Amino acid sequence: MRCRMNIKVYSTPTCSWCKRVKNFLVEKGVEFEYIDVSTDHEAAHEMIDKSGQLGVPVIDIDNEIIVGFNRDALEKALKK
């Protein structure tokens, strides 16, 4: 049996690509932690440290970092 994945979505409330990522994960029935980096400055620094990116979305799937809404990369990471 597969273990539950640890998924974090670093996002902001006004980001349309972030909404697409979250909708994609909901459609897949995947549980994830939503992190609003516009209000959580510690999480924003964590996101930058992990990805080297200032922009959102940044998705962390079991320590695999995906920047932006990349459907193929998300699908691949979710199958691991």
Secondary structure, 3 states (H helix, E strand, C coil): CCCCCCEEEEECCCCHHHHHHHHHHHHCCCCCEEEECCCCHHHHHHHHHHHCCCCCCEEEECCEEEECCCHHHHHHHHHC
